[in-house]
Amino acid sequence: MKEGGVHAVHVTIAYHETFREMVLAIEQWNRWFEQYPDLVFMGRSAADVNRAKQEKRTAIFFGFQNPSPIEDDIGLIEICHTLGIRFMQLTYNNQSLLATGCYEEEDSGVTRFGRQAIAEMNRVGLVVDMSHSAERSTLDAIDISSRPIAITHANPAWWHPALRNKSDDVLKALTGSGGMIGFSIYPHHLKESSNCSIESFCNMIAQAAERYGVDSLGIGSDLCQNQPDSVVTWMRNGRWSKQMDYGEGSASNAGFPDQPGWFRDSRDFNNIPGGLTAAGFAEAEVDAIMGGNWLRFYENSFGPLPV
Amino acid sequence: MKEGGVHAVHVTIAYHETFREMVLAIEQWNRWFEQYPDLVFMGRSAADVNRAKQEKRTAIFFGFQNPSPIEDDIGLIEICHTLGIRFMQLTYNNQSLLATGCYEEEDSGVTRFGRQAIAEMNRVGLVVDMSHSAERSTLDAIDISSRPIAITHANPAWWHPALRNKSDDVLKALTGSGGMIGFSIYPHHLKESSNCSIESFCNMIAQAAERYGVDSLGIGSDLCQNQPDSVVTWMRNGRWSKQMDYGEGSASNAGFPDQPGWFRDSRDFNNIPGGLTAAGFAEAEVDAIMGGNWLRFYENSFGPLPV
């Protein structure tokens, strides 16, 4: 990350974990913060990103891909924010207590508990993330949330019509309300998958800029480095499935797909500015997409709502 | 219960409890079984009902009103059955991970996890109960389940159109597939509430017998005796709501409503056979409705599916 100039990372703290299990994941990060203070520290605010940049370190921001850690308890939203959680997806592929995931056949939108949870997240400064949610639930969340929300990692369906990528309607509603989209470099979200070129990826961003403006665009790499396949099996199956669920993969392609050659690990963040420049972006726009937009969003999102 | 001739009771072990919290409720029952062996023991099979009758005791059968105790873990279904759980509702008013409750605005039916959970419940002999579920989810569950399901406590909406009562479509599908309906004597489910007469209640059962046949009909009293209002507040609000939710009640009628005069406590089970006879049922039909139908259902439902 240091070599890639990455001063802030939003890391996954939970896929299917209960509250107590999620706390164990934070404990693991705390050990790393203790062991490697020259490299990483826990990020809680936009100011921490600036500090990381100055000190040539990386601020680690915590996010949930699923609301499983708040269990059925609205009081845990504030507790999680206090523990440093800054993003929470309302669903991870399946139906949750809050909303519907993109793998369900039917999407009933945000639930009764979901409406109260969004209000509470808005109050304390925990960002609603709808990366793995279904269409109607996402539009509902944008509408219900009093603060801009995020789709931290996905691409437009008009570029690559994967189940996880987002419709033009969703992206218009998201960006029109001040929300952010982080473009994903996970091969299943890319046109031509692992063979996707940096030109294709950056031209897609240029088209998105034309449709939605530059201000709402960022990177949300979905990068998973040096993890065993058991991690992807946990993501997809949790404890809910007795059958093997391959998610975006398949029986013959069950593990992590190969990253494209221009984005193998965090060092390759260095390749993207050149790609964006070649796609026609000005320097200030490249800076905004590479981090400036997220930084502004962090500034406005992580504190409590003024009473 | 002894005075009321009640030899089997399906008790609520969980509304919103996690697995661990639910185990505490079983521990409480275990203490009572230890302290009052002349009155109660844990029921696991239909044979235990016959034994209770012979020994003039009451067999206590465990049920969940919500799937919260299985959390997100399909493996907990077999564990719960081993612990003695014999009924599990897929939802309690709100959306669950498995299906939609009757208080949600939208009903998306049984979820991906829900389909797998029903198959697992069928396998081990844990009855699917849809008493608090929404219409489409209930029809889905009847369709997906390979074994007859139950609506353990509700009444027909054509008699009293409460949100919790069931449509003719649901009752036809339920009884047509061998499922059971237990008629509720909770005032919010009764025509004229606490003022409902035993004649009105038993005439409703007679009409249900004409529509659906006698074999699928039983009593599911929903009786809650000598419990503080904090119990009804927990039922309705769990940990999910920051606002007070009054459920079937209202701000001015927040606690338990008064029982009708002919059904104040378990002793008043003795009043129902006379009411059924007056409504035109023959003696064998009265016996079937008072317990014979449930006993046959227990015989067929609590064991594992033959492999």
Chai-1 contact restraints between the chains, C-beta under 6 A:
chainA,res_idxA,chainB,res_idxB,connection_type,confidence,min_distance_angstrom,max_distance_angstrom,comment,restraint_id
A,H16,B,D72,contact,1.0,0.0,6.0,A-B,restraint_1
A,D72,B,H16,contact,1.0,0.0,6.0,A-B,restraint_2
A,D72,B,G238,contact,1.0,0.0,6.0,A-B,restraint_3
A,D72,B,R239,contact,1.0,0.0,6.0,A-B,restraint_4
A,D72,B,W240,contact,1.0,0.0,6.0,A-B,restraint_5
A,D73,B,R239,contact,1.0,0.0,6.0,A-B,restraint_6
A,I74,B,W240,contact,1.0,0.0,6.0,A-B,restraint_7
A,I74,B,K242,contact,1.0,0.0,6.0,A-B,restraint_8
A,N94,B,R112,contact,1.0,0.0,6.0,A-B,restraint_9
A,N94,B,F113,contact,1.0,0.0,6.0,A-B,restraint_10
A,Q95,B,T111,contact,1.0,0.0,6.0,A-B,restraint_11
A,E104,B,T111,contact,1.0,0.0,6.0,A-B,restraint_12
A,E106,B,S108,contact,1.0,0.0,6.0,A-B,restraint_13
A,E106,B,G109,contact,1.0,0.0,6.0,A-B,restraint_14
A,S108,B,E106,contact,1.0,0.0,6.0,A-B,restraint_15
A,S108,B,S108,contact,1.0,0.0,6.0,A-B,restraint_16
A,G109,B,E106,contact,1.0,0.0,6.0,A-B,restraint_17
A,T111,B,Q95,contact,1.0,0.0,6.0,A-B,restraint_18
A,T111,B,E104,contact,1.0,0.0,6.0,A-B,restraint_19
A,R112,B,N94,contact,1.0,0.0,6.0,A-B,restraint_20
A,F113,B,N94,contact,1.0,0.0,6.0,A-B,restraint_21
A,F113,B,W240,contact,1.0,0.0,6.0,A-B,restraint_22
A,Q116,B,K242,contact,1.0,0.0,6.0,A-B,restraint_23
A,G238,B,D72,contact,1.0,0.0,6.0,A-B,restraint_24
A,R239,B,D72,contact,1.0,0.0,6.0,A-B,restraint_25
A,R239,B,D73,contact,1.0,0.0,6.0,A-B,restraint_26
A,W240,B,D72,contact,1.0,0.0,6.0,A-B,restraint_27
A,W240,B,I74,contact,1.0,0.0,6.0,A-B,restraint_28
A,W240,B,F113,contact,1.0,0.0,6.0,A-B,restraint_29
A,K242,B,I74,contact,1.0,0.0,6.0,A-B,restraint_30
A,K242,B,Q116,contact,1.0,0.0,6.0,A-B,restraint_31
